[in-house]
Amino acid sequence: PYICSDELTCDFARQFYADTGKKLIWWDNYPVNDMEMVDELHLRPVSGREKGLGACCEGLVSNPMELAESSLVPLLTVADYLWNSSAYDPAESRSEALAQVCPGYEKEVCVLSELCYKSCLEREGHHFEFARPRGENPDFERALSAGAYPLWQYLSFCLTSLEKLSRSGLKLARECERWINTAKIFCRGGIALLERGEGELLRAYLYENEDIMKREARRLLDIFEKQSKI
């Protein structure tokens, strides 16, 4: 439906067959992150692919990132979906993929994955320019709604996880270094805002190239500025 699609459906495949007389082979542009997506990191499990899609199409080809090791995480979830789409569970599939690709550091990579949630799967990108993105980081949202201290705890936990990942020696961590370092700046900026009321680091973070938690950073700054005026 789009160059990078949030959903692949049986209805679309059937309509394609009705229009052309040929069964569809999908070229699925996930987890690829080239072109305008070059500052995104796609580590989340594939989703939005309808159960039973194999019954109405010839096949599906997944387009990976140029980061070979990191691509294995989402690609293993694609393989899991293709093996048995009716039983596919994205969260469970990602847990199994992380255990294979980064044993001993599953939680840390999962933190990075959730911080880098932006992708076409969340209705992000130029295809969805006039549609409301549906993506969010649920752990951040829960912490933000709970108050300043839970948010501080969450950011501190993320920062500790990212620092551990940096020291892991994992090939994935080396490939993802620029995203890990940028995510650390977001966490440090949020902590500085909460602890000392200093927003300079978080404002500077908004100019980092990597697209990680940018909307969340703006929200934190907006909340702080409104409270400062009261």
N, C-alpha and C positions, 0 to 999 in steps of 0.2 A: 504493500500500500504506500509506503514511503521508502526513501533511500535507506533510512534507519528507522525501523518500525517498532512501536511499542507492543503491537499485537499481530499475530499471524493466526488467521481463523479458517475454519473449514468452509464457511460461507464464501469467503474470498476465493478459495481454491476451487470450489464448485462453480462459481461464476466464471472464473478463468477458463475452466474446462468447457463450459457452455458457450463461451465466446470464441474459443480457439480450436476446440476439439482435441486439445492436448492436456495431459495432466501436468500440474505445476511442479517445477523444481525450485525451491526457495534458495536464493543467495541471501543469507541472513547476516546483515551488517552489525553483528554483536559477537565479540566484545571489541571490535576494531575501534581505534581512537585516532585516526588520521584526519587530515584536512582541518575543519573548524573544531574538531574534537581533540586536537593534539594536547590540550592542557587538562583533559579528563583522564582518569585512571579507572578502568572498568574491571573490577574484581568481584562484582556481585553475581549471584547465580542468575542464569537466564530465566525469564518469566514472561508471561503474556502469550505463550505459545499454547494454543488450545490442545486439550487432551484429545487423542484420536486423530491428530492431523495426518498421520501416516496412511490412514484409510482413504484419503481423498487427494493425495499428491504422490509424486514419484520419489521425493527425497528432500533433504535439507543440508546445505553446506554452510558452515559457520566461518565467518571471516575474523581471524584473530588480530590482536595488537602486534606491533613489531617487537614487543617485550615477550620473548618466547616462554620464559619460565612463568611469568605472571599470568600469561594467557591460559596456562594450564588450569588455573582455578575455575574460571567460567567455562572453559572448554570441557572440563570433566562434568560439569553440570549439564551441558548440552548433550554429552554422550549419555548421561543418566536419563535425561528426558527422552532421547531417541530410543533407548533400550526399552523403556516402559513408560510411556507418557501418562497412562491412566493412574499410575502410582507415584508419579513424580511430585516431590515436595521440595521447593527451592531451598528452604533453610536447612533441611536435613541433607540435601545433596551438597550444599556448600560445605557443611561440616565434614562430610566424607572427603570432599576434594581437598580441603585444607589439611586434613590428616595425612593425605598422600603427598602433597606438595611441600608442606612446611611443618613436619611433625615436631611437636614441642613448642611451636609458636602459633598455634591455631588461633588463640584468643587475640594475640597482638595483631595478626593479619586481619582478623575479623574487625577489629577496631578501625584499622586503616580502610578497610572495605566500606564500612558504614560512613566514615568521614568523607570518602570519595563516592558518594552515592549517585552523583549526577550522571545520567546517561539517557539514551533514547527510551529505555525501559520505564523511566519516570516521566515521560513526556517532556523531556528537555531537548534543546537544540532548535535549529532554524525551522525544522518541519513543523514544530509546535509553537511557533512564535506567538500566535494569537490564542493559544489554549493555555489554561492554567496548569502549571506543572503539578503533578500529584506526588512527587517524591519528597521525602523528608528523612531526617535521621531520628528515629523514634526515641533513642536513648537521650539525645539532646533535648527533644521536646518535653520528655518527662521531667528531666532535671530542671529545665527552664520554668516549667509550670509549678514546680515544687518550691522554688525560691533560690536565693543567692547561695546559701551554703550547699545544697544538693548540686547546684550548677558548678560550684567550685570543686566539689568532690569529683564530679564527672570529668571536668577538664583536666584535673590533676591525674585522674586514672588514665585518661587518654594519653597525656604527656608521658607518663611513666611507661605505658605500653609501647609508644612510638620510640622512646629512647632504648627500650629493651630490644625492639625490632632492629634498630640501627646497629646494635652491637651483636646481632645474631650470626652474622656471617652468611646468611641465606642468600642464594643467588637472586631470589625475588626481592629481597631488601636492597641489594645493590642496584637492580633494575629500577626500583621505585624510589630511589634516594631523593630525587627532587620533590616528589609528592610527600614523602615522609617529613622532610625538612620543612616544607611549607605548612604541613599540618601541625608541626611543633610550634611554629610561629603563631598560628591561630590559637592554640591552647595557651601559650604564654601570654598572648595579648588579652585573652579573656580573663585569665587569672590576674593579670596586672590591673585590669579594669575593676574586678571584684574586690581585690585586696586593697588597692591604693587609689582607685578612682582615676587611673592613668589610661587614657584611650589612644595615646600616640602609636603604640605598637600595633594595636588592632586596626587603626586607620591606615598605617603603612602596609599592613597585611593585605588590604583590599587591592593594592597595586601589584601584588605577586601574580605571576602568570598563571600558576596552577589554579584550576577552578575547584576549590575545596571549601565548602561551608561559607561561601561568600554571602549568601542571603542571611545566614545565621549571624555572621559578624556584623552586618549592617543593622540587624535587629537589636543586637546587644548594645551597639553604640546609640541607636535611637532611644532605647529604653533608658540608658544611663543619662543621656542629654535631657530627656523629659523629666526625669527625677531630679536632676540638678537644678532645673528651673523652678521646681515647686518650693 
